[in-house]
């Protein structure tokens, strides 16, 4: 799906950028040109960015807790 119509940037391209280390709208703007024209796409681009970052979060530690009945 196209996120930034002005620069023809898709949600897939934003997710790929996140996979390559992009972690902010400022970086997306610099690297892909997202939001550099009319700016209408910025809120949706931010949503795609954060959703993909959140989906990459991994559990690094598990703790066992005791349940008292």
C-alpha positions in Angstrom: 0.0 0.0 0.0 1.3 3.4 -0.9 1.9 5.6 2.3 3.5 8.6 0.7 1.8 9.4 -2.6 4.0 12.4 -3.4 7.2 10.2 -3.3 5.6 6.8 -4.1 6.8 5.2 -0.8 5.0 2.0 0.3 4.5 0.5 3.7 6.7 -2.4 2.5 9.6 0.1 1.9 9.1 1.6 5.4 9.2 -1.9 6.9 12.4 -2.7 5.0 14.0 0.5 6.2 13.2 -0.5 9.8 14.8 -3.9 9.1 17.9 -2.0 8.0 18.0 0.1 11.2 15.7 3.1 10.6 13.9 3.9 13.8 12.4 7.4 13.5 10.4 9.6 11.2 13.4 11.9 10.8 15.4 9.0 9.5 12.6 8.0 7.1 12.4 11.5 5.8 16.1 11.7 5.2 16.5 8.2 3.7 13.2 7.7 1.8 11.8 11.2 1.5 8.6 10.4 3.5 6.7 13.5 4.4 9.0 15.9 2.5 6.3 17.2 0.1 2.8 17.8 1.4 3.2 16.0 4.8 -0.2 14.3 4.7 1.5 10.8 5.0 3.5 11.5 8.2 0.9 10.2 10.7 0.4 6.9 8.8 4.1 6.5 8.1 4.7 6.9 11.9 2.1 4.2 12.6 3.7 1.8 10.1 7.1 2.5 11.5 6.1 2.0 15.2 4.0 -1.1 14.4 6.9 -2.7 12.6 9.4 -1.8 15.4 7.0 -3.3 18.0 6.5 -6.5 15.9 10.3 -7.0 16.0 10.5 -6.8 19.8 11.7 -10.0 21.3 11.5 -11.5 24.7 15.0 -11.7 26.2 14.3 -13.0 29.6 11.6 -15.1 31.3 10.9 -15.1 35.0 9.1 -17.8 36.9 6.7 -16.5 39.5 5.0 -18.4 42.3 1.3 -18.2 42.5 0.0 -18.3 46.0 -3.5 -19.7 46.3 
